[in-house]
Amino acid sequence: MRVIFWAFIFLISLAAQASADPVTAAITSFFVSVGASAATAAALAAIVGRIALSTAFGFLSRVINGKRDRGQQGLTTPILLTGDINPQIFIMGTYATSGQLAYPPLTHGPTAYKVFVIAVCAKKSATLERIAIDGAWVEITTTIHADYGNELGGKYAGFGWVKYYDGTQTVADPMLVAKYGAHADFPYTTDMVGAGNCYAIVTLKANTTLFSGNPKILFELGSIPLYDPRLDTTAGGVGLQRWSDDTTWAATENGVVMVYNILRGITTSGDDIWGGQVAEADVPFAIWSAAMDAADGAGYKSGFEAKLDDDPAIVVDELLKSFAGSIADVGGRWIINSGAPQQPTLFITDDDILVSESRTLSPVKSISSLHNAVSISYVSPADVYQPKDADLYIDPVAQAEDGGRRLIAALQMPAVTDAAQVASLQASALADDRQKRVHSLTFPARKAGIEPMDVISWNSAINSYSAQPFEVQSARHDPTTLAQHVTMRAVNYANWQRK
């Protein structure tokens, strides 16, 4: 079953059809016929071919205002799941999962060894980093047992082992086949290979002091390999990765890379596609590689335990939080930004605005929508991936502006696992929230091409602006007049540096 990406992806596909040949060619011919140059006609045709409204899903609307919420902080599998009715899981970045039982826990031997076969990732090549038992990390030693794999250390030495398969296996585990192949109720047969799936076999020797009932087991995994266009010479980058060959991909902790892969579609072990099926041309290399570089430059790392029944759009939202990202759909073409708004690319005066069209200004926010402090709950690996509250971030300047009243926004960021990163994101989220002045106005056709997340520098005698930057939140293109109706919000770059 292919998972549909976003509910409105159908509308996007219609828009893509509308901009495809021969429609675009016809529109281009029209503009040439009325005197436009070939280059101008092509540009205008591309604009007309897009959907009417393009909107940025920004850091503010998603984080502060809670546009979408996964509904659960941190791990979504706090205990072992059993049976085929539970959704499969895969890991992006460095993250943890309890996985799901792929075979009933059975015992063997006169001293009662209990075996847990646990599926942990529905894609191959995720790496096992470490294991926790009953809420505490346990050393995985280099001592190998012929049947059970790596011996666990500490108090579990001689009583616990883990064997890990990364999905590239071609045969069933020989120990399980030998000991349970003839089991009356649950025979472990040679065709139980689990190809394409990562799974672990945890073997525990009976010890009433160490174990009472089934223990809680947690696995920290390294990311599944993902495609990074910056490492693909044929895509505009430098390197040997290729979209068509997933054996060339590599593990990553870059959240922008993760979002890119979700948009283009992640193929699972069952050859289903989770996410979108966006074409390479609709995720422009220059824009996406810049955002990937920005996330790396800021030291932002992302991690997530995704389930195949998760709404990919919500997973994208959670990942965007982790690198202060904004994303926009422009007629089926996806653009993204990481961190502070871009520098201005368009410079205007009052004369560039259509006076024949209505305009609005929202100069202030109501007290109910203002915030001057941010609390964030994130996931702490040191605490075995349990939610942890970061220190409250307070902007004293903003609090003074709000009359001294402390106004707290409480946020959840399950894709963030680093306390220092949380502190940076607190400042960024609050900086974004403090932008109060919002203008809605209309530009003539000569300003065609304005898109969400563009930054416009405005010299305005009417509003007393001197090169005031505004970030475009939405842009609606009028196919009749080619005018652009734009909503844009003031930018204060200094606030983003108020850490």
N, C-alpha and C positions, 0 to 999 in steps of 0.2 A: 504494500500500500504506500502510495506517495503522500507525504504530508503536505497539505496546502500551506503556503507560507503566511501571508496575511490575508485577511478577508477581502481587502480591496485590491489584491494582486490581479483579480479579474479585470478591474477597471484599468489597471496599468497595461495589461496585455492589449486591451482595446485601443488605448492610446498609442501603444507601440505599432499596432496595425495601422492606425490613422496616419502615422508619420512615415510609414513604409512606402516604397515605390509600389504602384505608379502615382499614388496620391501626392507624395512630396514633389515628384517631378512635375506634376500638373500645377501645383502651387508655385513652384519655381518659375515655370514658363509664364504664369500669369504676371508675376512681378517683373520679369524681363520685358514682357509685352507693354508694360506701362512705363518703361524707361529706366528701371533699376539695372545696375551692373550685374553680371553673373554672380559675383561673390556676394553682393548685397542680397540678391534674390535668394540665393541658397541659404543665407543666414536667416532671412525673414521666414522662409518656408519652414526651416527647422523649428522656429519659435511657434509658428501657427500650428505645426503638427503636434506640439506637446499638449498635454492636458491643461485645462484652463487654470488650475490652482496647484501651486507647489508650496509645501509647508515644511518648515524645519521642526523636527522633534528634538528639542534642545534639552540641555542639562537642567535648566530651570523647571520647565513644564513637567519633566519626567521625575526629577528627584524631589524638589521642594513640594510641588503640587500633587505628586503621587499619581501620574497619568495612568500607569499600569503597575501592577504589583503581582509578583509570583505567588504571594500568599504564605510563604514559609521562608524563614531565614535560615541560611546555612544548608547543611546536608538535608537532602530529601529522603534519604534512606537511613534513618538512625538505627534501625534494626534490620536483621536479615529478612529479606523477602523470599517467598517460596512460590514455585509454580509458574507456569507459562502465562498466566493472566496478568502478571506484573510487567510493567514496561521495562525494556532494556535501558542500560545506562551507558554513557560514555563521558570521558573526562577531557576537558580542555584546560591547558595550563597545568600547574601543580595543584592537585586538589585531592580530596579523600572521598571514599564511598564505603558503605558496608556491603554493597553488592547484593546479589540474590542467590539463594541456594539453587544449584543446578542439579543436585542429587541429594536424596535424603541422608541425614547424618546417621552413619552406621558404625558399628564397632567390630573389631576383630581381635584375635589373639587372646591368650590366657590372661594377660594383664590389662585387657580392655583398652585398646587404642580406638579412639573415636576420630572419624574422618569427616571433614567438612569440605565439600566441593562448591566453590563460590564463584559465580560469574561476576566480573567486576567492570568489564568494558566491552561494548558491542562493536568495537573496531580494533583492529590489530595494532600492535607495536606501542601501546602504552607501557611504560616501565613501572615496575614496583619499586617504590622508594623506601617505604618502611611500613610497619604494621603496629597496630595498637590492640591490646587485649584488655577488656574491662576498664577502659578509660585511661590507659597509660601506654606510652610508647615502649616497644620492646625491641631490643637489638636483634638484628638478623646476622648471625655469624657466618663465617666462611667454612665452617665445618659441615660437610655434606654427608647425609645418610643416604645409602644406596636406594632405599625405597621412598623416603619421606622428604628428601630435599634438604634445604638449609636448616640447621639447628638454631632454635631461638636461644637468646642469651639470658643472663640474669637468673632470676628465680625459676625461669622456664627451662633452663638447661637440662637436657635429658628428659624433658616432659613435653616439649613442643617443637614442631618443625613446619616449614612452609615450602611448598614447591610452586613455582609460578610459570605459567605458559602465556606467551605474549601474542597469541593468535596466529603465529606462523607455523604452529605445529601441524604435522601431517598424519600422526597416529594417536590413538587413545593412550592415556597414561597406563604404562604396563603394570604398576602396582595395583591400580584400581581394577584392571581387567583380571589380574591374577587372584586378588582377594575377593572380588565381588562378581566376577564374570558368571558364576553359577548360582548367584543368590536367587532364592526361590521367588521373591517378590520384586526385587529391583536389580536385575542382572546388569552389570556394567559391561557393555559389549564393545567390540573393537571398532564399531562405527561411531562411537561417542567421542569424536575427535574435537569438536568445538572449533573447527577451522574458522579463522577470521575473528574469533572472540578471545579476549584475555580472561583467564580464570586462574584461581589459586586453589591449592589443596592444602588445608591446614590439618595437621595430625596432632592430636593431643593424647598423651598417656594419662590414664586415670590417676588423679591425686586430689583427695578430698580437701586438702588445704588450699590448693591452687584453684580448683574448679568446683563450683556448685551449680549444676545444671549446665546449659549451653552458655558459653561466654559470649560477650559482645566483641566482635572482631571488626576492626576498621583498617582499610588499606589506603595509604597515600600513594597516588600514582603520578607519574610524569605524563605530560600531555600526549594525546594521540598526534601523529604527524599531521600537519596542516600545510596548505599551500601558501607561500609568501611570494607575491609577484615581484618583490624587490630582488629576489634571488633567481629570477627567470630572465635570461637574456632576451628571449623571444617576446616577452611582455613589456620590455622597457627597462628591466633591471639588469643585474649582473649575477650570473650563476647558472647552475644546471637544473634547478627545479623546473618541472613542466606540469601544467594543469592536467594533462592527459595521462600522466604517469605518477601515481601516488607513492611509488617506491622512491621517488626523488624528494619527497616532502620531508619536513623535519618538525620536531616538537617545538613549541613556542609558548611564551607567556605574554605575548603581545595581544591585547584585547582587540585592537583594530583588525589584526590578521584573523582573529576568530570571527568577528562580525563579517568580514569579507567572505570567509568560507561558508558561513551560514547563508548569506545572500545567494551565493552561487550554488549551494546545495552540498550537504555532507552525505556521502553514500555509506550506509551502514553495512554490517556483515551480511545482512540478508538482501543486499542490493536495493534496499529502499532508499529514497532520497529524503533527508530531513532538512528542512529549510526551503529556500527558494531555488529557482533555476534561472537566475539572472545571468545574462550573457556577459562575456568579458568586456564588450564595448560599453556596457551600461554601468560599469564600475571603473571610471576613468583612472588610469594608472597614476597620472600626476597628482591627482587629488588624494587618492587612497595611500599612495606611498608617502606623501607628505605627512598625512595623519599618523601612519605607522611610525615614521621617524620621530614625530613629535611625542608620541607615547613612549618610545624608547628613550628619547632625550630627557623626558621628565622622570624617568625611572618608574613609570607605571607598569605594574604587572597584574595580570588578570588570571583567574582560575574559576572553573565552574564544573559542577556535576549536573549534566543535562540528561533528562529522561526523554525517550522517544515520543512520549505523549505530552511533553511540554509544548506550549505554544512558542514557536521559534521567535515570534515578535517580542514576547516577554523576556526570553533569554537575551535577545539583542539589547533590550532596555537595561537589563541588569549589567551586562558587559559595558554598555556605554557609561554607566555610572562610574565604573572603575577607572576610566581615563578622562573624565570630564568631557565626554563626547556629545556631539550633536550629529544628527543624520537627517537627510532630506531626500524626498522623492521628487524628481523633476521629470515628469512624463515618462517614467520607467527608467530614468537614468538616476543613479544613486550617488549622492555626494556626502562627504563626512568631514568632520573637524574634531580635533582632539585638543583640549585645553582652552586657553584664552581665544577670543575671537581673532580672526585674521586682521592684518593691516588693511587700511582702505585701498580699494582698487577703483573706485569711482568718486569723482569730486564734483559737487554740485553747488549751485546757488539757488536763491528763491526763483530766479528766472527759468530754471529747468523744470518747474512744477506746473502742471496744467491748472490754471485758475478756473477753468470751466467745469472741473470735477470737484466733488465734495472732498473735504479733508477733515480729519479729526486729530485731536491731541489729548492724551491722557497724561497729565503732568505728575500726578502723585498716585500712590496706592492707598487703599484704606488700611487702617491700623490692623484689621483682621487678616490682611494678606502680607504684612511686613514681618521680617525676621531679622534679628541681629545676633543670634546665637544658633549653633548647630550641634546636635548630638548625633553620633553615628554608631550603629551597631554593625560590626563586621565579624568575619570568621577568623578565629585565632588558631593556627596550627599548633602553637605551644600548648593550647588548651584542648588539644585533640579535636580541632575543628568545631568547637562549640562557639556560639555567638558571644561576643564580648563588646562591651560598651567602651568606646574611646572617651578620653577626657573631653568635657564640654568645651567647644570652641566659642569664644565670645569676641565680638568686634566692638571694642569700647567706643570707637568713633561712631559707628552705626547706632549703638545704644544711646549715645548722647543725642544723636539726630532724632531719635524716636522718643525723646522726652525722658530718658533714663529708665524706661520700662523694658525689662528683658523679655524678648519674644523668641521662643525656642522652636526650631524646626527639628523634629525627630526623624531620622532617616535610617534605612537599612541598606547595606551594601554587601550582599553575600558573595559577590565576585571579588572582593578585596580581602587579602589575608595579611597585610602589612600595616603596622600601626603608623609608621611615618607617612605612608601613602594616604592613609585616612586623614591625617592632619592636613596634608596638602589639599585633599578633596573637600574637606570642611571649608577651608578658606575659599576655594574655587566656587563651591555651591553657594556660599553666602554672597560672594562677589557678584555672581550672576543674578541672584535674587534681588540685589540692591538696585538694579537698573530700573528706574521708575518711569522715565519719559518715553512714551510710545506714540509714534505718529503713523497715521494712515493717510496716504496721499497717492497721486497719480502722476506718472511720468509719460511724456510723449514717446512716439515710436523711435525717435532717434536715440533713446536710452535703452533700446531693446537688448535683452540678454541678462537683465538683472535676475539673480537667483537667490534662494534662501541661503543664509550664512555669508553672503557677500557683505562687505562693510563699506558704507558710503560716508564720505567726509562732507559735511554740510556747513557752508558759510551762509548764515541767515541773519539779515538785518532785522527781519520781522521777529525772530525768536531770540535774537542776541547770541547766536552761535558763531564761534570762531573755530572753523575746522573741527566741529564736533562729530565724532564717529558714531554711526548708527549701524547696528547689525540687522539685516533683513530677516524677518521672521516668516513672512509669506509673500508670494508674488503671484498675482493673477494676471494672465495675459489675455487681453481682449482680441479675439481673432478677427473682429471687424475693423477696429481702428488701430490695432497693434499697440494701443496704450497699455501701460503696466500699472496695475493697482497694487501698491506695496504697503505692507505693515512692517515697521522697523522700530527697534528699541535701542536706546542710548547705550553706549559702551564706555566704561571707565577702566582703562587698562591698569591704572594704578591699583584698583581694588583687587585685581587678580594677583598682585604681588604683595598684598597685605597678609602675610603669613604669620 
